[in-house]
Amino acid sequence: MGNFLPRLATHLLMQFLKSGSLFSLWIAAVAMISPLGHAQTVAVEPLPVWEATLPAYDDGAYAAKVEMLIAKYEAAGGRKLAPGEKKKVGLKIYTDSGPGMATPVPLVKAVIGALERRGFSKEQIFLVGLNQLRLRMTGYLPSLVTGQSPFKGHPFYVLESGRFYDPVWFYDSPLPSRFDPIFAEKSVEGIEANTTKEQDRKSFLATPLFLDADFWINLPVYTDHQYLGVNGALVNATLWNASNTARFFRSPANAPAAVAEMSAIPELRQTWAFTIASLEHYQFIGGPYFNSLYTVSEPLVWLSADPVALDSFMLTRINRWRERAGFKPVSEEIRTLDFAETLGVGSSKATPGRVIRVGD
């Protein structure tokens, strides 16, 4: 063993001092003990990523391609999406970077149309978002001027209202709390001033997606992120789907560990059908703040039940555009995808034939 044990102890101590996270400590230990110096992952079969090309960014184009993608998913799994015992389905959208970098409305309308053709009514298809103001600014909630919304008749669950968290379901972490990672707003507004340390260390999970629905679909938008590397499928399903998670951004080591652990929660994964991501717009630097100078548009839509694969493929694109613009790639020290892969959430392997073209 030579000087391995002293090196291991020093390495683990440094990891813990940087993050304060026992999960990060465990991941670091696994990585050091591995003969190759990398964390040994739970064996996960690489799931396909279906890709369709959009001829336009309008309702008709999205409707046709989304139907094709979902049909391929159903054929591969041997079962059709249909109402089950709960007769509800949830859509987790992303609007938290504000106008310009939100889940495209035509994509959501296309997914809703596909679900309605499979037996769901409007009232049975609910949308989940984090912030009421941003949902309204991006056209999801009714305009205060016209009172109109393209999603009339669909229930909306606004997580920051605090009405959709269950005290039984929480992610427990001793990390510091109350810091807004996107717009540096006062995230303590509306929160009881005299909370206990036990309350501050808990992030309550939004339960509608995994308790109220037969299944749910993740509809993220991609940006880079200073602490997470990629703000996309994994993050939209975890940190943007729980309370009191902004505290994880105080240290670069904390947020990746939290995303990995939350994405591995069995109940969340069991009802998480798949992720559909449009590349109509994504951002390669400066995220999650929207900056039109650093955005890219590709006429592609992806569907996969593997969020690690989608985030990994997007990381490659983000780094490619960073290089072209003269910026450094996303730091390899950000281990979000490695941690999630270690816990068996998905596989980042770009195996031949893994990306399957649809509709060509």
C-alpha positions in Angstrom: 0.0 0.0 0.0 3.0 2.3 0.4 1.9 5.8 1.4 -1.6 5.2 0.1 -3.4 5.4 3.4 -1.8 8.8 4.4 -2.6 10.2 1.0 -6.2 8.8 1.3 -6.7 10.4 4.7 -5.3 13.8 3.5 -7.4 13.7 0.3 -10.6 12.9 2.3 -9.9 15.6 4.9 -9.5 18.2 2.1 -12.7 17.1 0.4 -14.7 17.4 3.7 -13.2 20.8 4.6 -14.2 22.1 1.1 -17.7 20.7 1.0 -18.9 19.8 4.5 -20.8 17.0 2.7 -20.5 13.4 3.8 -21.7 12.3 0.3 -18.8 14.1 -1.3 -16.5 12.5 1.2 -17.8 9.0 0.3 -17.5 9.7 -3.4 -13.9 10.9 -2.9 -13.1 7.7 -1.0 -14.5 5.5 -3.7 -12.5 7.4 -6.3 -9.3 6.9 -4.4 -9.8 3.3 -3.6 -10.6 2.4 -7.3 -7.5 0.8 -9.0 -8.0 3.3 -11.8 -8.4 6.3 -9.6 -12.0 6.8 -10.6 -15.2 6.1 -8.8 -16.7 2.7 -9.5 -20.1 3.2 -10.9 -23.2 1.1 -10.5 -23.6 -0.9 -13.7 -26.2 0.8 -15.8 -27.2 -0.3 -19.3 -26.7 2.7 -21.7 -30.2 3.7 -22.7 -30.8 5.2 -26.2 -31.1 8.9 -27.0 -33.6 9.5 -29.7 -33.0 12.6 -31.8 -35.3 14.4 -34.3 -34.7 17.4 -36.5 -37.1 20.3 -36.4 -38.0 21.9 -39.8 -39.2 24.9 -37.9 -39.8 26.1 -34.3 -43.5 26.2 -34.6 -46.4 24.2 -33.1 -46.8 21.9 -36.1 -43.1 21.0 -36.3 -42.9 20.3 -32.6 -46.1 18.3 -32.6 -45.0 16.0 -35.4 -41.5 15.3 -34.0 -42.5 14.9 -30.4 -45.1 12.3 -31.5 -42.4 10.4 -33.4 -40.0 10.5 -30.4 -42.6 9.3 -27.9 -43.8 6.5 -30.3 -40.2 5.3 -30.5 -39.9 5.3 -26.7 -43.1 3.4 -26.4 -42.0 0.8 -29.0 -38.7 0.3 -27.3 -40.2 -0.2 -23.9 -43.1 -2.3 -25.1 -45.9 -0.2 -23.5 -47.8 2.9 -24.4 -48.2 5.9 -22.2 -51.7 5.9 -20.7 -53.6 7.0 -17.6 -53.0 4.7 -14.7 -54.4 4.4 -11.2 -53.8 8.1 -10.4 -54.9 9.3 -13.9 -52.5 12.2 -13.8 -49.3 13.1 -15.5 -46.8 15.9 -14.6 -44.6 18.1 -16.7 -41.6 19.7 -15.1 -40.8 22.8 -17.1 -37.9 25.3 -16.7 -38.5 29.1 -16.6 -36.0 30.2 -14.0 -33.5 32.0 -16.3 -36.4 34.2 -17.4 -37.6 35.1 -20.9 -35.2 33.9 -23.7 -34.1 30.8 -21.9 -37.3 28.9 -20.9 -38.8 25.6 -22.0 -40.3 26.4 -25.5 -44.1 26.8 -25.3 -44.6 24.9 -28.6 -42.7 21.9 -27.1 -44.9 21.8 -24.1 -48.0 22.1 -26.2 -46.7 19.2 -28.4 -46.2 17.0 -25.3 -49.6 17.8 -24.0 -51.1 17.0 -27.4 -49.4 13.6 -27.4 -50.7 12.8 -23.9 -54.2 13.8 -24.8 -54.1 11.5 -27.8 -53.2 8.7 -25.3 -56.2 9.3 -23.1 -55.3 12.1 -20.7 -57.7 15.1 -20.3 -56.5 18.7 -19.8 -57.3 18.5 -16.1 -55.2 15.4 -15.7 -52.0 17.0 -17.2 -50.4 19.4 -14.7 -47.4 21.7 -15.1 -44.8 22.2 -12.4 -42.6 25.3 -12.2 -40.5 27.0 -9.5 -41.3 30.8 -9.5 -44.7 32.5 -10.2 -43.2 35.7 -11.6 -40.9 33.8 -14.1 -43.7 31.5 -15.1 -45.8 34.6 -16.0 -42.9 36.4 -17.7 -42.3 33.4 -19.9 -45.9 33.0 -21.0 -46.9 30.0 -19.0 -49.2 31.7 -16.4 -51.9 34.0 -17.7 -50.8 37.5 -18.7 -51.8 40.2 -16.2 -52.8 42.4 -19.2 -54.8 40.0 -21.3 -55.6 37.2 -18.8 -54.8 34.7 -21.5 -52.5 31.6 -21.4 -51.8 28.9 -23.9 -52.4 26.3 -21.1 -55.9 27.2 -20.0 -57.5 24.2 -18.2 -54.2 22.7 -17.0 -53.4 22.8 -13.3 -50.2 24.7 -12.4 -48.1 23.9 -9.3 -45.9 26.8 -8.4 -43.3 25.4 -6.0 -42.2 28.6 -4.3 -45.8 28.9 -3.0 -44.7 26.3 -0.4 -48.0 24.4 -0.9 -46.6 21.3 -2.6 -44.0 20.1 -0.1 -44.6 17.3 2.2 -42.9 17.2 5.7 -42.3 13.5 5.3 -40.3 13.9 2.1 -37.0 15.8 2.4 -33.4 15.7 1.6 -31.3 16.2 4.7 -28.0 18.0 4.6 -26.1 20.1 7.2 -25.0 22.7 4.6 -25.7 26.4 5.0 -29.0 27.7 3.9 -30.8 30.7 2.2 -28.9 32.0 -0.8 -30.4 32.7 -4.2 -28.2 31.3 -7.0 -29.9 32.9 -10.0 -30.9 36.5 -9.4 -29.5 37.0 -5.9 -33.0 37.9 -4.6 -33.8 37.9 -0.9 -34.6 34.2 -0.6 -35.6 34.7 3.0 -38.7 36.7 2.1 -41.8 34.9 3.3 -39.8 32.5 5.4 -40.2 32.4 9.2 -37.4 34.3 10.8 -36.8 32.0 13.8 -36.2 28.7 12.1 -34.4 25.9 13.8 -31.1 24.3 12.6 -33.1 21.2 11.9 -35.4 23.1 9.6 -32.6 24.9 7.8 -30.8 21.6 6.9 -33.8 20.1 5.1 -34.8 20.6 1.5 -38.3 19.4 1.1 -39.2 17.6 -2.2 -42.1 18.7 -4.3 -44.3 15.6 -4.1 -46.8 16.1 -7.0 -44.5 14.5 -9.5 -43.9 11.3 -7.7 -46.9 11.0 -5.4 -49.8 12.5 -7.4 -48.9 11.3 -10.9 -48.8 8.0 -12.8 -45.6 9.3 -14.3 -43.9 12.6 -15.1 -41.9 14.1 -18.0 -38.9 16.4 -17.6 -38.7 19.4 -19.9 -35.4 21.3 -19.1 -33.5 24.0 -21.0 -29.7 23.9 -21.1 -27.3 26.4 -19.8 -23.9 26.2 -18.2 -23.6 26.7 -14.5 -20.7 27.9 -12.4 -21.1 25.2 -9.7 -22.9 22.4 -11.6 -21.3 22.5 -15.0 -24.5 21.8 -16.8 -27.9 23.2 -15.8 -30.2 20.7 -17.5 -32.0 17.4 -17.1 -30.6 16.4 -13.7 -30.8 19.9 -12.1 -34.4 20.6 -13.4 -35.5 17.3 -11.7 -33.8 18.0 -8.4 -32.6 21.4 -7.2 -35.3 23.2 -9.2 -37.9 20.7 -7.8 -37.3 21.2 -4.0 -37.2 23.9 -1.3 -34.2 25.4 0.4 -31.7 24.1 -2.2 -30.0 27.4 -3.0 -27.8 26.9 0.1 -25.8 24.3 -1.8 -24.3 27.0 -4.1 -22.1 28.4 -1.3 -19.4 25.8 -2.1 -18.5 24.3 -5.5 -18.5 20.8 -4.0 -21.9 20.9 -2.4 -24.4 21.3 -5.3 -23.1 18.4 -7.5 -23.4 16.0 -4.5 -26.9 17.2 -3.8 -28.0 16.8 -7.4 -26.6 13.3 -7.5 -28.2 12.1 -4.3 -31.6 13.7 -5.1 -31.7 12.3 -8.6 -31.1 8.8 -7.1 -34.1 8.9 -4.8 -36.1 5.7 -5.8 -39.5 7.3 -5.7 -38.5 10.1 -8.0 -36.9 7.8 -10.5 -39.7 5.3 -10.6 -42.2 7.8 -11.8 -39.7 9.8 -14.0 -40.6 8.5 -17.5 -38.1 10.4 -19.6 -36.7 13.8 -20.5 -37.4 15.8 -23.7 -35.0 18.6 -24.4 -35.2 21.0 -27.3 -31.9 22.6 -28.5 -33.9 25.5 -29.9 -31.9 27.6 -27.6 -29.1 26.8 -25.1 -26.3 28.9 -23.5 -22.7 27.9 -23.2 -21.3 30.5 -20.8 -22.7 33.0 -18.2 -25.6 30.8 -17.2 -28.0 30.4 -15.6 -28.4 34.1 -16.1 -29.7 34.6 -19.7 -27.3 36.3 -22.0 -28.2 36.3 -25.7 -24.6 36.9 -26.7 -23.7 33.3 -25.7 -26.6 31.3 -26.9 -26.8 28.7 -29.7 -29.7 27.4 -31.6 -29.9 23.9 -33.2 -33.1 22.5 -34.8 -33.0 19.3 -32.7 -35.1 17.6 -30.0 -33.8 14.8 -27.8 -35.7 12.2 -25.8 -34.2 9.8 -23.4 -34.9 8.1 -20.1 -31.2 8.7 -19.2 -30.6 12.2 -17.9 -26.9 11.6 -17.4 -26.5 10.9 -21.1 -28.4 14.0 -22.2 -26.4 16.2 -19.8 -23.1 14.6 -20.9 -23.9 15.1 -24.6 -24.8 18.8 -23.9 -21.6 19.3 -21.9 -19.6 18.3 -25.0 -21.5 20.9 -27.0 -21.1 23.6 -24.4 -17.3 23.0 -24.2 -17.1 23.1 -28.0 -18.8 26.5 -28.2 -16.7 27.8 -25.3 -13.6 26.9 -27.2 -14.8 28.5 -30.4 -15.5 31.7 -28.4 -12.1 31.7 -26.7 -13.3 30.6 -23.2 -12.0 27.8 -21.1 -14.0 24.5 -20.9 -16.2 23.7 -18.0 -13.9 22.7 -15.1 -13.3 19.0 -14.8 -13.4 19.5 -11.0 -17.2 19.8 -11.3 -18.3 16.2 -10.7 -22.1 16.4 -11.1 -22.3 13.8 -13.9 -19.7 11.5 -12.3 -21.5 11.5 -9.0 -24.9 10.7 -10.6 -23.3 8.0 -12.7 -21.7 6.5 -9.6 -25.2 6.2 -8.1 -26.6 4.5 -11.1 -28.8 7.3 -12.3 -27.5 6.9 -15.9 -24.5 6.5 -18.2 -22.4 9.1 -19.9 -21.0 6.5 -22.4 -21.2 7.7 -26.0 -21.4 4.2 -27.4 -21.8 3.7 -31.2 -25.5 3.9 -32.2 -26.6 5.3 -28.9 -28.0 8.4 -30.6 -30.9 7.1 -32.8 -32.2 9.5 -35.5 -35.9 9.6 -35.8 -37.9 10.8 -38.8 -35.1 11.2 -41.4 
